[in-house]
């Protein structure tokens, strides 16, 4: 094997900052429905690396929490309310509170709506990244971080995260 062949087969060891960027981008792709295998192929890392990142950062649970729709939550609450009424295991006060919560979820713009919009927007960004040179992984990473901060601050409702 001559030296030119050796250079082609030798992979550079990425720096820590590069790995953090790849990890964040991998998380972004995962949260927007990509498989771990396709993420590994897109980023040029092993599937085992992506799997390790997903386990260490609990991506599955986070994606499930982030991707549940308002309709699913309302339906789950209605089923729960119905079950408790049928069992005779709910007070009038509890039923009224659940009904109020369901009405609130069903009719208002809230954090679930925001998450649904962010999810749709992120899917659009991934598609657009294929041909828009201004849309870099670094830019997407920053936008995703601010989306996460916005969600966290709205869930906490009182304090600004990072201050």
CORWO-V160925 format. One record per residue. N is the residue number from 1. RES is the residue in one small letter. BURIAL is I if it has 24 or more other C-alpha atoms within 12 Angstrom, else O. Layout:
# CORWO-V160925
n & res & burial
N & RES & BURIAL
N & RES & BURIAL
This chain:
# CORWO-V160925
n & res & burial
1 & x & O
2 & x & O
3 & x & O
4 & x & O
5 & x & O
6 & x & O
7 & x & O
8 & x & O
9 & x & O
10 & x & O
11 & x & O
12 & x & O
13 & x & O
14 & x & O
15 & x & O
16 & x & O
17 & x & O
18 & x & O
19 & x & O
20 & x & O
21 & x & O
22 & x & I
23 & x & I
24 & x & I
25 & x & I
26 & x & I
27 & x & I
28 & x & I
29 & x & I
30 & x & I
31 & x & I
32 & x & I
33 & x & I
34 & x & I
35 & x & O
36 & x & I
37 & x & O
38 & x & O
39 & x & I
40 & x & I
41 & x & O
42 & x & I
43 & x & I
44 & x & O
45 & x & I
46 & x & O
47 & x & O
48 & x & O
49 & x & O
50 & x & I
51 & x & I
52 & x & O
53 & x & I
54 & x & I
55 & x & O
56 & x & O
57 & x & O
58 & x & O
59 & x & I
60 & x & O
61 & x & O
62 & x & O
63 & x & I
64 & x & O
65 & x & O
66 & x & I
67 & x & I
68 & x & O
69 & x & I
70 & x & I
71 & x & O
72 & x & O
73 & x & O
74 & x & I
75 & x & O
76 & x & O
77 & x & I
78 & x & O
79 & x & O
80 & x & O
81 & x & I
82 & x & O
83 & x & O
84 & x & O
85 & x & O
86 & x & O
87 & x & O
88 & x & O
89 & x & O
90 & x & O
91 & x & O
92 & x & O
93 & x & O
94 & x & O
95 & x & O
96 & x & O
97 & x & O
98 & x & I
99 & x & O
100 & x & O
101 & x & O
102 & x & I
103 & x & O
104 & x & O
105 & x & I
106 & x & O
107 & x & O
108 & x & O
109 & x & O
110 & x & O
111 & x & I
112 & x & I
113 & x & I
114 & x & I
115 & x & I
116 & x & I
117 & x & O
118 & x & I
119 & x & I
120 & x & O
121 & x & O
122 & x & I
123 & x & O
124 & x & O
125 & x & I
126 & x & I
127 & x & O
128 & x & O
129 & x & O
130 & x & O
131 & x & O
132 & x & O
133 & x & O
134 & x & O
135 & x & O
136 & x & O
137 & x & I
138 & x & O
139 & x & O
140 & x & I
141 & x & I
142 & x & O
143 & x & O
144 & x & I
145 & x & O
146 & x & O
147 & x & I
148 & x & I
149 & x & O
150 & x & O
151 & x & I
152 & x & O
153 & x & O
154 & x & O
155 & x & O
156 & x & O
157 & x & O
158 & x & O
159 & x & O
160 & x & O
161 & x & O
162 & x & O
163 & x & O
